[in-house]
Amino acid sequence: MIDAFIAAFAGSPWPLYLALYLAVGWVLIRPTGPIMGQLASIMGWPIEMTQRLAGATGLPYLFLLPNMLVFGLFTFAPMFINLGFAVTEGQSILFDERAFAGLDNLRRLVAETQIDTGAANLEDDKFFSAVYDTAIFVIFQVPVMILVALLSALALNRQIIARGFWRAVFFYPVMLSPVVVGFLWSLILKRQGVLSQSLIIWGWIEEPIQWLTDPSWTMFWSVFVYTWAHLGFYMLILLAGLQAIPRDVYEAAEMDGTSAFRQLTRITIPLLAPTLLVVTVLSLIKAFQAFEELYAMSVRWSSLVAYIFETSGLRGQATANGLGVAAMASLIVAAVLIVLSLLQVWLSSRGARQ
C-alpha cells in the first residue's frame, strides 16, 4: 500500500505544496501544547489566522459571506435585472440593445389601446384573464388547504395506530417533484385515464371526460391536485403548533367536563391562531405562485406565473416587447407577495404585543 501511495505521487508537485502549506502554518501559528493539537492547528491555520484577524465576533460573518454572495448572485441580481427589463423595450436580452421605455410596458399590459400600433390591445385581456383565474384559484384553494391541513393535523396529533406511518404518508407528496405530480395526475385525469375509464365501467358516465380541460372540472381538479401535493408541508407546521400547546390545559378542561368540541373552539383554535396565521399567509403566497403542477398537467386556465412564462418567450416565439411586458407583470405579482408578507409580519407582531 505504501509503494502504491508513493507511486501515485511520484513526479507530482503535491507533496511539495503540502509541505509548504504546513511550513507556512507552523511559522504563522507557532502552535503549543500536545502534538496532536499542534498538528490540528497547523492543518487549519487559515481559520486560525482569520479568527485572530477578525476576532470572535467577526468570524461568523466571514462564514456567512459565501452564502450571502450566492444569495445575492441568484436572488438580488435577478431582481435588479428583471426591474431593468420592465422599464426597457425590445426583443434582445442585452441592455445595451434595449431602449428605455419607462412605464410603456405597463401600458402595453393594461391599456385598452396598443401604444405601438394604435389598435385594440389584446394583451390586457390575456393578463386580466390570468389575474381572474388566479384569484378564483386562490379564493378556493387556500381555505381548502387550511381546513384539510388543520383536520389532518388534529387527526395525526391523536394517539392512533401507526401514527408515524400516517404522518409520513401525508408528507410524502411534498417530496415529489412538481413535474412528477403533474404527470401522475395527468395519467389519472386525461380523457382515457384511470378515472374516466373506472367511472365508465361502474356505469356512472357514458363517455370519457377530459377533466383537465373541461371548463366545469378544470379548476376543481387544479385545486384538488395542488392541495394534495402541498398538504403535508402545512400539516407539519400545524402539527408542530398543536404539540406546543401545554397538555395540562386540556387536562384541566377535561376535569371541568368540557366537551371535545368546546376544547377545540375555546382552547385549540385560539392557542393555534399564530400558527394558523403563518400557514394562511404562506399558503396565499404559494397559491399566487402556482405553476409547476398546473403546467405539467396542461390545465385549461392560465395562472399569472404561466402568463409570465409564456409572454416572456420562454415557451413559444418571443414577441417584440414580450420580455418587458412579462417583467412588468412579474413586478405586479411581486408587489402583491410583498404586501402579503408585510401583512404577516404586522399581524404576527400585533399578536405578540397582545
N, C-alpha and C positions, 0 to 999 in steps of 0.2 A: 504493500500500500504506500509505503514511504517512497519507494522508487517511482511508482506511478505519479505521486504528487510532485516529485522533483521533475519528472519528465514533462508533466503538464505545464510547469512554469519555466522550463528550460528555454532560454532565449527571450523570455518575456521581461519587460521592464517593471511589472507589477511588484515584485519583491522589493525593488529599489524604491518605488513610490511609497510602499507601506513602511519601509524603514525610515524614509524621510518624514512621513507623516508622524510616526511615533517620536522621532527625534525632535521635531518642532513642538510636539505636545509636551515632551519632557522639559524642554527649555522654557516654554511659556508657563506651564502649570507648576513645575517643580513640586511634585506630589510628595506627601509624607504619610506615614502610617504603615499599615500592613501591606505586603507586596501585592495582594490581590486588589486592594483598594487603590494603590498607586497605578496598577495596570488599567483598572476601570477608568480612573481619572484621565490617564493618557489617551485611552481609546476615545473618550468623549470630550477631548479638550476643546473643540469648538463650542460645545454647550457651556462648558466651564467658563471660557473666556467671555461668551455672550452674557452669562449671568453676572460676571464681575463688572462688565461694562454697563449693562442695562440695570443692574440691581434686581432685587427680589420683586419689586413692583412692576418693573418694565418687561420682565421676561414673558409673562403671559401674553402681552400684546404682540411680542415677536412671534409667538406660536400661532396667534390668531391672524397674523399678516398674510400667510399663504391662502387661508380660507377667504379672507376679505378680498384678496386680489382675484381669486376665481369668481367670487360672488359679484364683484364689480365688472369683471370681463363678460360674464354670461347673464347678468341681470341689469345693472345700471347702464352699461354700454348699449345693449339693445333698446333700452327705454329711450335714450337720447337719439339713437339712430331712427327709431320709429317716429319720434317727435319731428325730426328733420324731414322724413318722408311726408309727414302730414302737412307741412307748410311749404312743400315744393311740388312741382308738377313735372311730368314727363314719364317716359317708359323706362329709362335707364335706372340702374341701382346706384350709379356713381353720382355723388352730389355735385361734382363739377360739371355734369351734363344735365342737371336739373335746375330749372328756373324757380326763383322764389315766387310763391303763389299766395301767401297769407292765408286767408280763410276761404279761398276759392274751392278747395276740396270739400269744405263743409257745405258750401252752396251746391256743389255737384251732388252731395249726398242727400240733402233735404229740400232743395229748392224745387219748385214746380216746373221751372224752365231750365233747360240745359244751357249753361252760361257760355259754352263753346260754340254751339250751333244755333241757339235760339229756339230750338224745337222743344216739344214736350219732354220733360225729364222722366225717364223710366227707372233711374237708379233709386229715386226716393221711394217708389212703390216697392222695390225689392228690399230696401233697408227697413222700411216701416213694417213690411210683412214679416221680416225676420224678428223685429222687435216685438210684434204682436204675438207671434208663435212662441218666442222665448218667454214672454210674460205669461202666456197660458201655461206653458210647461212649468215655470217656476211656481205659479199660484197653486197648481195641483200637486207637483212633485214634492215640494218642501213640507207641507203639512202631512202628506202621506209618509214621507221619510221619518219625520219626527215621531209621529204616532206609532208606526211599526217598530222603530228603533226603541222607543220607550217601552212598548209592550214586550218586546224581545228581551230587553234588559231586565225588566221586572220578572219575567219567567225564568231567565237564566240566573237570577240572583237568589232564587229559592233553592232549597235542598231537594234536588231531583236526581234521579238515577242517571249516571254518565253525564254529569253537568259539564265537565271539562270537554268531553267529546262534542256535545251540542254547541258549546261556545266556539270550538274550532270549526264546526260545520258552518255556523253563521258567519264566521270571519273569513272563511276560505275564499269566497268570490272576490274579496278585496285584493288578494294576492295575485289574481289572474290579470293578464294583460287586457286592456280595454278592447284590443282587436280580437283577442280570443273570445271575450264575452260577446262581442257583436257577431262574430262568425258562428258561435254556438247557438245563439238565439235566432240567427238567420236560418239555420238548418231547421229549427223548430217552427218558425213563423212564416217561412216562404210558402208560396202557393201550393207546392207539392210537399210541404214539410210535414213533420210529425203531427202537429196539432190539427191541421186541416184533415189529414188522412184518418186520424183517430176519430174525429167528430163525424166524418162520413161513415166510417164503419159502425159507429154507435147509432147512426141514424139521426143525429142532431142537425146536420146540414146536408144539403143535396149536392152542392158543388164546392170546390176548394175556394178559400178566401185568401187573398194576399193581404195579410194582417198589417204589414209594414207600409203599404201604400194606399190602402183603403182609407178614405178620409174619416170614416166612422170609427176606425180602430187604431190608426197610426199613433195618435197622441196617447191613448190608453197604454199601448204596449211600450211606447217610449218611456213613460213614467214607470211602468212596471219593471222593465229591464234595468233602468238606471237606478231605481230603488234597490233592486235585488243585488246589483253589482257593488253598491256603496253602503249598504245597510250595516255591515259588520263594523265599519270604522266608527260610525256614530253610536252604535250599540255598545261598543267597547268604552267609549267616553262616558256614556250614561251609566254603564255598569260600574265604572270606577267611582262615579259620583254617588251611586247608591251604596257602595261599600264604605264610603267615607262618612255616611250618616251613622251616628252613635247607636249601637244596639240597645242601650239602656232606655232610649226614648220610646222604642217600641215596647219594651218590657213594661214600662210604666203605663203605657196606653192599654196594654192587654190586662194589666191588673185593675184598671178602671173600667174594664168591659167595653172598650172601644171596638167597634166593628172594623173589619178589614178595609171596607170602602172608605170609612171615615179616616182611618190611618193613612190611606193613600192620598186623600184630598187635603187633610189637615197637617200631615207630617211629611210624607214623602215628597209630594209636589212642591210645597214651599221650600223645603231644605234643598231640593234638587234644582230650584229655579236658576241659580247662577250657571250650573252646568247645562241646563236646557237653553239658556241664552247663548252660550258658546256654540252649542250644537246648531241652533237656529241660524245664527249668522254664518257659520261655516258651511252649512248646507245651502244657504242662499247664494253664497259666493260660488260654491261648486256648481249649483244648478245654472247660474248665469254662464259658467264656463263649459257647459255640457257640449261635447263634440265627438270624442273618440268612438264611444259605443254607438252613437247615433249615426256617425259617418260610416262605420263598418257595417251597420245594418241597412244603410241606404233608405232611411225613412223618408216619407213624402215631404215633410215640412223642413224648413231650414232654420237652424239656430243662428244666433248672432256670430258665434265663432265660425260656423260653417260659411256664413255670408262673407266674413272677412277672409277666410281661407280661399274661397273661390274668386272673390273680387281682386285679390292681390295677384292673381295669376299663378298661384301655386298649383292649381288644378285647372287645366284648360288653357286657352290662348290669353296671353296678357293683353290688356287694353291700354290705351294711351295714358290715361291717368288713373288706372285701376289701383296701382300701388299706393298712391297718395290718398285716394278715397278709402281704401281698406285701412290705412294707417290712421286716418281721421276717425273712422268707425271704431277702431280699437281704442283710441283715446276716450271716446264716449263710454265704452264698456269699462275701461279702467277707472274713469271718474265715478261710475256707479259702484264699482267694487270698493273704491276708496271711501265713499260715503258709508257703505255698509260696514267697513272695518272701523271707521271712526265712531259709528253708532254703537258697535260692540264695545269699544273702549270706553265710551261715555256711559253706557248702561252698566258696564262692569264696575267702573269707578263710583258710579252713583249707588249701586248696590252695596259696595264695600263701605261707603260712608254711612249708610243706613244700618 
